[in-house]
Amino acid sequence: MGSFRLALCVLVVCTAGGASASEAPFLKSLAGSWTGAGMMKRTTASSPIDLSCSFQSKANGEALSMNGKCTGLLVVSRDVSAQLTATGGNYAGRYIGPSGRVSALKGARRGDAIELAVTWSRVVNGDRAATMTIRRSGANELRIRTVDKDPASGRQVVTSEINLRRN
């Protein structure tokens, strides 16, 4: 079997004028070298593909960039990126997924998590809506999770989850 490679690049950009002073320290807490594991599903009904991941993230004031790679069981490599602008604890921006299409992000920080509504650029799993959460757990753990609605059952299904630990 080959290897599944998912190159993930997340770029969070917060403007100095609009962002709350409390956002820069939070974004800085996400900086560092991270490794871990997780899974992804191609659709809500598909079996999960196990992933092994590593990320390097850098914070510069109110900006954060995350670059990484996840390896699994198929031979595929995809770049993913997001750009967010914070106004207070609210975030808005765009997400470019593996298809290369631009999707909209809108949400807010709630405690140690940035909770985002995703509006896909096309129909995915029967609609154009999903959620993405970037959650810090303590000083050394980070989880990136995407949840989508299963079109057959209406249930919310985790379609990707990567659990990272600071090196």
Secondary structure, 3 states (H helix, E strand, C coil): CCCEEEEEEEEEECCCCCECCCHHHHHHCCCEEEEEEEEECCCCCCCCEEEEEEEEEEEECCEEEEEEEEEECCCECCCCEEEEEEEECEEEEEEECCCCCEEEEEEEEECCEEEEEEEEEEEECCEEEEEEEEEEECCCEEEEEEEEECCCCCCEEEEEEEEEEEC
